[in-house]
């Protein structure tokens, strides 16, 4: 399911191995999500807990707070799009505050 980069002229092309799914389009999107997750994890290699918790000058948010916010937004969107339900992000935020 992990993507592979292959050269296409001057540009690179991302080839995804679709995930096994009853609907092929769902499999392609699951593969794209997995590839994005792999990219994020690769970018975060070597990042220490101290770096994640640090607040850069002039910013109210740490890297960790920003990543947590993005994760909540994506989880809420997935719940809404896939299940047609609202995710109770208030309860999640309270538990992890």
C-alpha positions as CSV (number, residue, x, y, z in Angstrom):
1,X,0.0,0.0,0.0
2,X,3.0,2.3,0.4
3,X,3.7,4.6,-2.5
4,X,6.7,4.5,-4.7
5,X,8.2,7.4,-6.6
6,X,9.2,6.9,-10.2
7,X,10.7,9.4,-12.6
8,X,8.5,10.9,-15.3
9,X,10.6,13.3,-17.4
10,X,11.5,16.3,-15.2
11,X,8.8,15.4,-12.6
12,X,8.3,12.5,-10.2
13,X,5.2,10.4,-10.2
14,X,3.7,8.7,-7.2
15,X,2.4,5.2,-7.8
16,X,0.2,3.8,-5.1
17,X,-0.6,0.1,-4.6
18,X,-4.3,0.3,-3.7
19,X,-5.4,-1.2,-0.4
20,X,-7.8,-4.2,-0.6
21,X,-11.3,-2.7,-0.4
22,X,-14.7,-3.7,-1.7
23,X,-14.8,-0.5,-3.7
24,X,-11.5,0.2,-5.7
25,X,-11.8,4.0,-5.3
26,X,-11.8,3.5,-1.5
27,X,-8.7,1.4,-1.8
28,X,-6.9,4.1,-3.7
29,X,-7.8,6.7,-1.1
30,X,-6.8,4.4,1.7
31,X,-3.4,4.0,0.0
32,X,-3.1,7.8,-0.4
33,X,-3.8,8.2,3.3
34,X,-1.2,5.6,4.2
35,X,1.3,7.3,2.0
36,X,0.7,10.6,3.7
37,X,1.1,9.0,7.1
38,X,4.4,7.5,6.0
39,X,5.6,10.9,4.7
40,X,4.7,12.5,8.1
41,X,6.5,9.8,10.1
42,X,9.5,10.1,7.9
43,X,9.6,13.9,8.3
44,X,9.3,13.5,12.1
45,X,12.3,11.1,12.4
46,X,14.8,12.6,14.7
47,X,12.4,15.1,16.3
48,X,12.7,14.9,20.0
49,X,9.9,15.3,22.6
50,X,11.5,18.6,23.6
51,X,11.3,19.8,20.1
52,X,7.6,18.8,19.8
53,X,6.8,20.6,23.1
54,X,8.8,23.8,22.4
55,X,6.9,26.9,21.4
56,X,8.8,28.9,18.8
57,X,9.3,32.6,19.5
58,X,6.2,34.5,18.5
59,X,4.0,31.4,18.4
60,X,1.4,30.3,20.9
61,X,1.5,26.7,19.6
62,X,4.0,23.9,19.7
63,X,4.6,21.4,16.9
64,X,2.8,18.9,19.0
65,X,-0.2,21.1,19.5
66,X,-0.4,21.8,15.7
67,X,-0.1,18.0,14.9
68,X,-2.8,17.3,17.5
69,X,-5.1,19.9,16.0
70,X,-4.6,18.5,12.4
71,X,-5.3,14.9,13.7
72,X,-8.5,16.1,15.4
73,X,-9.7,17.9,12.2
74,X,-8.9,14.8,10.1
75,X,-10.6,12.4,12.5
76,X,-13.7,14.6,12.6
77,X,-13.7,14.9,8.8
78,X,-13.4,11.1,8.4
79,X,-16.2,10.5,10.9
80,X,-18.4,12.9,9.0
81,X,-17.5,11.7,5.5
82,X,-17.3,8.0,6.1
83,X,-19.8,7.4,8.9
84,X,-22.1,10.4,8.6
85,X,-21.6,11.1,12.3
86,X,-20.1,13.9,14.3
87,X,-17.0,13.2,16.4
88,X,-17.1,14.5,19.9
89,X,-13.8,16.4,19.7
90,X,-14.6,18.2,23.0
91,X,-14.4,15.0,24.9
92,X,-11.2,14.0,23.2
93,X,-9.6,17.4,23.8
94,X,-10.6,17.3,27.5
95,X,-9.0,13.9,28.0
96,X,-5.7,14.9,26.4
97,X,-5.4,18.5,27.8
